[in-house]
């Protein structure tokens, strides 16, 4: 397996970035998380990594945030509706899970609930998981930080979205370098 965190041999999983949940998030962190997530979706599409996104009980929590949903749809992402906090337990997710590469980048919300439960289960199922800390969020920052610590103690690699971008591009000579370097500034 390549040492590159996000590549065509990895996948991107976006957990529950839904409109009603976003309203409860702290504003500056929510904007940062949304920007980082959209950038990672565009990067995954650029490099040919599979993308899956989940929606937790969309009848009650609403759809994925509109601008992110547009980015996901343009990227050809696959949607999974779920009721369980852990995405791996959702019946529709299983068909993706058996086809996804062993390395998965996970972002979304809430870090200490659905993201953490999914990451722990992916690790249990022998996936290598990378979590960009600036592409996950919780209503309270201490809950996000606690979720990140638990995920790291469970075996996840904690990184940031900018590192993932430049790691995937590998060089300033990459054809998409200028576009993505502007996106992380």
Helices and strands as residue ranges (DSSP letters): E 10-15, H 19-22, H 27-47, E 50-56, H 58-61, H 66-74, E 78-82, G 87-89, H 91-97, E 103-109, I 111-115, H 116-124, E 128-137, H 141-154, E 157-159, H 161-169, H 177-183
